[in-house]
Each structure stands twice: as C-alpha cells, then as structure tokens.
C-alpha cells in the first residue's frame, strides 16, 4: 500500500504568498505540489505588469507598433479578460494599465502612460498574435491570479492526489474525494464567516477596498472606463473556475447590479459584505 501524505508548501508569487496543499499517495503529493507552484510561477513570469521582461510588459511596449506573439496562457487570459470586458460593457477593462499608471498605482519606469485605450482596441489572433490599434497598457492583474490558481489545481489533479487546494491571497480553488464544509471569511473582518455548505470542489475569490500604501490613502485602485470609481466594502464570488471568480469580483464591486446578468453565465454567485 502506498503511504498517504498530507502536505502544504508556499511560495511568494503574484504579489502575495501562494499556498498549495494536497493529500494522497506521498509521491503524487510531492509531484503535484511542485508542479502546481511551477504553474503559478509561469503565470507570474509571463503576466506580471511589474516585471519589465514579462509578456505583458512587451505587449505594452510594442503591440501598438507591430504584432507580438505570446504564450498560449497569456493569450487565454487576455481573451478571457476581453470577454469579461465586453460582457460587462467596459466595467471590467483589461486596458486599465494606463489610468492606473497615471494615478500612481502601477510603475511607469519613467514613461508617460497612455491616457486612454479600450478593450475594443485589442486584437488576439488564433496563434497567440496580439496587436493594439493604438498605444495602450493592458494589466491582467484583475484576472490572471485566478487563472494561475486553476492551472495549479489542474496540476494537482494530474498528479493523482485525492484532495488539494490552492490559495493565492484571496483567490482559491479546491477539490476533494468527499464533500467538505466551506466557509467564506469576511474580507475586512477576520472574525466573521459565512457558510456556503458542503462542497467537493469549487473556486472562491474575495476583493475589498483596503489601504494602499503607495497612494497613502484609503481605497484600492478600482478603475472603470478610464476613471476611478467607488466600490462596495467587499465581495466574495463563488464560481466553478477561479479565473471567473477573480474577474467577477471587480464587476461585483463596481457594478453590483450586473451580477444578476453575468453571474448565471459563469455559474457564479456573489456574496456582498458591509463593514458591520
């Protein structure tokens, strides 16, 4: 009989601490956790706005002048972001990098960030060829973390573990061979929880305004259609995939009424929090 093992490992990635845990045959657990963290690191390397060598940075520098080929994962996340941008009518917009740079929330590296831009000016070809119709900056930070969690969870499944999960700073996904009780923690009150009932698998993402040290003032940078907007105190979105749970938290915070229409399209549900 193979020795059963339960183990967790963490690695600083995606601007947070990513934790992966798994239970099952010892060899499967070790392989699965290692491969899962490698998948997250790949997303970090390709899609970080903060890394000048990432594919996102390369696109922002060159894609308005010439087509740029990117890895299939980058293309998939960009396509998902464009889909959500379209369905939300620009409330979620992957071209928010320019406004965020001008507002001081993203590094400009001595460059003047583009004043405008819209998701409608981004093209993704069938072979991962990306071009912009005008100078603009994309930022996949609002959806790439969820995709990384999905990739990591898939790596655990391929390794043959019995149960496992990934938590990337509020974006998490899990699976088990038996239903487990699931609770959502309040995004600003650690002593408050809401039960979601027993589940064998699923994904959750939580987002809330919080103190932004660089800005020196209350409020995270929620931008829609190039302009900063106010947001609810906090939301958790439950969905089958962390990709959509992650992206939909921004829609839910900025335009909560849209969740009545968008939630069913992705099998998602939003849980709103107040400060009480």
BELJODA-V664845 format. One record per pair of residues at least 24 apart in sequence whose C-alpha atoms are under 8 Angstrom apart, sorted by the first residue. I is the first residue (numbers start at 1). J is the second residue. D is the distance in Angstrom with one decimal. If there is no record, write none. Layout:
i=I j=J d=D
i=I j=J d=D
This chain:
i=2 j=26 d=7.3
i=5 j=29 d=6.9
i=8 j=33 d=7.6
i=9 j=33 d=7.2
i=11 j=37 d=7.3
i=13 j=40 d=7.3
i=13 j=41 d=6.5
i=13 j=44 d=6.5
i=14 j=41 d=8.0
i=14 j=44 d=5.5
i=14 j=48 d=7.3
i=14 j=145 d=6.9
i=14 j=168 d=7.9
i=16 j=168 d=6.5
i=16 j=169 d=5.6
i=17 j=168 d=6.2
i=17 j=169 d=6.4
i=18 j=166 d=7.2
i=18 j=167 d=5.7
i=18 j=168 d=4.4
i=18 j=169 d=6.7
i=19 j=166 d=5.7
i=19 j=167 d=5.2
i=19 j=168 d=6.5
i=20 j=164 d=7.5
i=20 j=165 d=5.8
i=20 j=166 d=4.5
i=20 j=167 d=6.6
i=21 j=164 d=5.4
i=21 j=165 d=5.4
i=21 j=166 d=6.6
i=22 j=156 d=7.5
i=22 j=161 d=6.5
i=22 j=162 d=7.5
i=22 j=163 d=5.6
i=22 j=164 d=4.0
i=22 j=165 d=6.5
i=23 j=161 d=5.9
i=23 j=162 d=5.8
i=23 j=163 d=5.3
i=23 j=164 d=6.2
i=24 j=160 d=7.7
i=24 j=161 d=4.7
i=24 j=162 d=4.9
i=24 j=163 d=7.0
i=25 j=161 d=6.6
i=25 j=162 d=8.0
i=28 j=159 d=5.2
i=28 j=160 d=5.7
i=28 j=161 d=5.6
i=29 j=156 d=7.7
i=29 j=159 d=7.3
i=29 j=160 d=7.9
i=29 j=161 d=5.8
i=31 j=159 d=6.4
i=32 j=155 d=5.9
i=32 j=156 d=4.5
i=32 j=157 d=7.6
i=32 j=158 d=7.4
i=32 j=159 d=4.9
i=32 j=160 d=7.7
i=32 j=161 d=7.2
i=33 j=155 d=7.8
i=33 j=156 d=6.5
i=35 j=152 d=7.3
i=35 j=155 d=6.0
i=35 j=156 d=7.6
i=36 j=151 d=7.1
i=36 j=152 d=4.0
i=36 j=153 d=6.7
i=36 j=154 d=7.8
i=36 j=155 d=5.2
i=36 j=156 d=6.3
i=37 j=152 d=6.5
i=38 j=152 d=8.0
i=39 j=148 d=6.8
i=39 j=151 d=6.1
i=39 j=152 d=5.7
i=39 j=155 d=7.8
i=40 j=148 d=5.0
i=40 j=149 d=6.9
i=40 j=151 d=7.2
i=40 j=152 d=6.3
i=43 j=73 d=7.5
i=43 j=74 d=7.7
i=43 j=144 d=7.3
i=43 j=145 d=7.9
i=43 j=148 d=6.0
i=46 j=71 d=8.0
i=46 j=74 d=6.9
i=47 j=74 d=6.7
i=47 j=140 d=6.7
i=47 j=141 d=7.9
i=47 j=144 d=7.2
i=48 j=140 d=7.7
i=48 j=141 d=7.4
i=49 j=106 d=7.8
i=49 j=139 d=6.2
i=49 j=140 d=7.6
i=49 j=141 d=7.6
i=50 j=106 d=7.6
i=50 j=107 d=6.8
i=56 j=138 d=7.0
i=56 j=139 d=7.3
i=56 j=140 d=7.9
i=59 j=130 d=7.6
i=59 j=131 d=7.8
i=59 j=137 d=7.9
i=59 j=138 d=8.0
i=60 j=135 d=7.7
i=60 j=136 d=6.5
i=60 j=137 d=5.0
i=60 j=138 d=6.6
i=63 j=130 d=6.6
i=63 j=131 d=4.6
i=63 j=132 d=5.3
i=63 j=135 d=8.0
i=64 j=131 d=6.0
i=64 j=132 d=4.5
i=64 j=133 d=5.8
i=64 j=134 d=5.3
i=64 j=135 d=5.2
i=64 j=136 d=7.5
i=65 j=131 d=7.9
i=65 j=132 d=7.8
i=66 j=131 d=6.5
i=67 j=129 d=6.0
i=67 j=130 d=5.4
i=67 j=131 d=4.7
i=67 j=132 d=8.0
i=68 j=129 d=5.4
i=68 j=130 d=5.2
i=68 j=131 d=6.4
i=69 j=127 d=7.7
i=69 j=128 d=5.4
i=69 j=129 d=4.3
i=69 j=130 d=6.1
i=70 j=128 d=5.5
i=70 j=129 d=6.5
i=70 j=130 d=7.3
i=71 j=128 d=6.7
i=72 j=128 d=6.2
i=75 j=124 d=7.0
i=75 j=128 d=5.5
i=75 j=130 d=7.9
i=77 j=140 d=7.5
i=77 j=143 d=7.3
i=77 j=144 d=6.3
i=77 j=147 d=7.0
i=78 j=124 d=7.9
i=78 j=140 d=7.2
i=79 j=124 d=7.1
i=81 j=140 d=7.5
i=81 j=143 d=6.9
i=81 j=247 d=7.6
i=82 j=119 d=6.2
i=84 j=247 d=7.5
i=85 j=119 d=6.7
i=86 j=119 d=7.7
i=87 j=262 d=7.5
i=88 j=251 d=7.2
i=88 j=258 d=7.3
i=88 j=262 d=7.8
i=90 j=118 d=7.9
i=90 j=119 d=7.5
i=90 j=224 d=6.7
i=90 j=225 d=5.9
i=91 j=224 d=5.0
i=91 j=225 d=6.4
i=91 j=251 d=6.3
i=91 j=254 d=7.2
i=91 j=255 d=7.2
i=92 j=224 d=6.4
i=92 j=247 d=7.7
i=92 j=250 d=6.7
i=92 j=251 d=6.0
i=93 j=118 d=7.1
i=93 j=119 d=6.1
i=93 j=224 d=6.7
i=93 j=225 d=6.9
i=94 j=118 d=8.0
i=94 j=119 d=6.3
i=94 j=138 d=5.3
i=94 j=139 d=5.6
i=94 j=140 d=6.1
i=94 j=142 d=7.9
i=95 j=119 d=5.8
i=95 j=136 d=6.6
i=95 j=137 d=5.5
i=95 j=138 d=4.1
i=95 j=139 d=6.2
i=96 j=137 d=6.9
i=96 j=138 d=6.1
i=96 j=139 d=6.2
i=96 j=223 d=6.8
i=96 j=224 d=7.5
i=96 j=225 d=7.7
i=96 j=226 d=6.4
i=97 j=136 d=7.6
i=97 j=137 d=4.7
i=97 j=138 d=5.0
i=97 j=139 d=4.9
i=98 j=136 d=6.3
i=98 j=137 d=5.1
i=98 j=138 d=7.5
i=99 j=223 d=7.6
i=99 j=226 d=5.7
i=99 j=227 d=7.2
i=100 j=221 d=7.2
i=100 j=223 d=7.5
i=104 j=214 d=7.8
i=104 j=215 d=7.1
i=105 j=214 d=7.2
i=105 j=215 d=7.1
i=105 j=221 d=7.0
i=113 j=137 d=7.5
i=116 j=226 d=6.7
i=117 j=226 d=7.9
i=118 j=225 d=7.5
i=142 j=246 d=6.7
i=142 j=247 d=5.8
i=142 j=250 d=7.3
i=143 j=243 d=6.0
i=143 j=244 d=7.5
i=143 j=246 d=5.4
i=143 j=247 d=4.8
i=144 j=243 d=7.0
i=145 j=171 d=7.1
i=145 j=243 d=7.3
i=145 j=246 d=7.3
i=146 j=171 d=6.1
i=146 j=172 d=7.6
i=146 j=205 d=7.8
i=146 j=241 d=7.7
i=146 j=242 d=4.4
i=146 j=243 d=4.0
i=146 j=244 d=7.2
i=146 j=245 d=7.1
i=146 j=246 d=5.2
i=146 j=247 d=7.7
i=147 j=242 d=6.3
i=147 j=243 d=4.5
i=148 j=243 d=7.9
i=149 j=173 d=6.6
i=149 j=242 d=6.4
i=149 j=243 d=7.7
i=150 j=241 d=6.6
i=150 j=242 d=5.9
i=150 j=243 d=6.9
i=170 j=204 d=7.7
i=170 j=205 d=5.6
i=170 j=206 d=5.2
i=170 j=207 d=7.3
i=171 j=203 d=7.6
i=171 j=204 d=5.9
i=171 j=205 d=4.3
i=171 j=206 d=6.5
i=171 j=242 d=6.7
i=171 j=245 d=7.9
i=171 j=246 d=6.6
i=172 j=203 d=5.6
i=172 j=204 d=5.3
i=172 j=205 d=6.3
i=172 j=242 d=6.7
i=173 j=201 d=7.4
i=173 j=202 d=5.7
i=173 j=203 d=4.0
i=173 j=204 d=6.3
i=173 j=241 d=7.6
i=173 j=242 d=6.3
i=174 j=200 d=7.8
i=174 j=201 d=5.3
i=174 j=202 d=5.8
i=174 j=203 d=6.6
i=175 j=200 d=5.5
i=175 j=201 d=4.1
i=175 j=202 d=6.8
i=176 j=200 d=5.1
i=176 j=201 d=6.4
i=184 j=236 d=7.5
i=186 j=234 d=7.9
i=186 j=273 d=7.0
i=187 j=234 d=6.1
i=187 j=235 d=7.4
i=187 j=236 d=8.0
i=187 j=273 d=7.8
i=188 j=234 d=7.6
i=188 j=275 d=7.4
i=189 j=275 d=7.8
i=201 j=240 d=7.8
i=202 j=238 d=7.4
i=202 j=239 d=6.4
i=202 j=240 d=5.0
i=202 j=241 d=6.8
i=203 j=238 d=5.8
i=203 j=239 d=5.4
i=203 j=240 d=5.6
i=203 j=241 d=5.5
i=203 j=242 d=5.0
i=203 j=245 d=6.8
i=204 j=236 d=6.7
i=204 j=237 d=5.6
i=204 j=238 d=4.6
i=204 j=239 d=6.4
i=204 j=242 d=6.3
i=204 j=245 d=5.9
i=204 j=246 d=7.7
i=205 j=236 d=5.5
i=205 j=237 d=5.4
i=205 j=238 d=6.7
i=205 j=242 d=6.9
i=205 j=245 d=5.3
i=205 j=246 d=5.2
i=205 j=249 d=6.8
i=206 j=234 d=7.4
i=206 j=235 d=5.7
i=206 j=236 d=4.2
i=206 j=237 d=6.5
i=206 j=246 d=7.5
i=206 j=249 d=6.6
i=207 j=234 d=5.7
i=207 j=235 d=5.6
i=207 j=236 d=6.6
i=207 j=249 d=6.1
i=207 j=250 d=7.4
i=207 j=253 d=8.0
i=208 j=232 d=7.4
i=208 j=233 d=5.6
i=208 j=234 d=4.0
i=208 j=235 d=6.4
i=208 j=253 d=7.9
i=209 j=233 d=6.0
i=209 j=234 d=6.7
i=222 j=250 d=7.7
i=222 j=254 d=7.6
i=224 j=254 d=7.9
i=229 j=254 d=7.0
i=230 j=254 d=6.8
i=232 j=272 d=7.9
i=232 j=273 d=7.8
i=232 j=274 d=7.6
i=233 j=273 d=6.2
i=233 j=274 d=5.6
i=233 j=275 d=6.4
i=234 j=272 d=6.0
i=234 j=273 d=5.0
i=234 j=274 d=6.7
i=235 j=270 d=6.6
i=235 j=271 d=5.5
i=235 j=272 d=4.4
i=235 j=273 d=5.7
i=236 j=270 d=5.8
i=236 j=271 d=5.1
i=236 j=272 d=6.6
i=237 j=268 d=6.6
i=237 j=269 d=5.6
i=237 j=270 d=4.4
i=237 j=271 d=6.2
i=238 j=268 d=5.4
i=238 j=269 d=5.3
i=238 j=270 d=6.5
i=239 j=266 d=6.9
i=239 j=267 d=5.7
i=239 j=268 d=4.3
i=239 j=269 d=6.7
i=240 j=266 d=7.8
i=240 j=267 d=6.7
i=240 j=268 d=7.3
i=244 j=268 d=7.9
